[in-house]
Amino acid sequence: MADNKTNVEALTTILSVLKDLDVEAQRRTIQAVITFLDIPSLPKALTTIDNQATEISKNEVSFSENRSISPKNFIRDKAPKTDIERIACLAYYLTHYRDTPQFKTIDLSSLNTEAAQPKLSNAAYAVDNATKAGLLAQALKGAKQLSAAGEYFVQALPDRDAAKATLTNMRPKRRSKKSITKKNGE
């Protein structure tokens, strides 16, 4: 058995990791841990608490993030400096605040106008560049969606160094042509 100090440290670590996730992601993560550790089914009291938490999340009450922020205030808080960053922020807003995980360029342009931002000189070009940067990904029927890297990038803003570090950490390491040739030539 672990002592109380170890239990508190474990709980603190778990909570610090989970606090940045939305309620549904927290539930999925906890369920995955329960499955991985082969913990028997939860007592009825805990299941009731989980059901209550689900009901609260359905009513759009969230303790981890204010979901009622306007697009104008969201963009102001994130302070994007480039069109690519602004596109990523708009995509994040559509995904998380408007429940629109897949969108077209016109949706981003309309939200940009609603957020009272300067007009994008060439929205399609900015969306293509954001896709090339890995912030957006292809979706069905020509639509786009926010990539995992884009999500972490926007969450890290306005701290640009942290945001860029997330992109660096998310990109797969490429092997040089030299090492590929050596391996194939063996």
Buried (B, 14 or more C-beta within 10 A) or exposed (E): EEEEEEEEEEEEEEEEEBEEBBBEEBBEBBEEEEEEEEEEEBEEEEEEEBEEBEEEBEEEEBEEEEEEBEBEEBBBEBEBEEBBBBBBBBBBBBBBBEEBBBBBBEBBBBBBEBBEBEEBEEBEEBBBBBBEBBBBBEBEEEBBBBBEBBBBBBBBBEEBEEBEBBBEEBEEEEEEEEEEEEEEEE
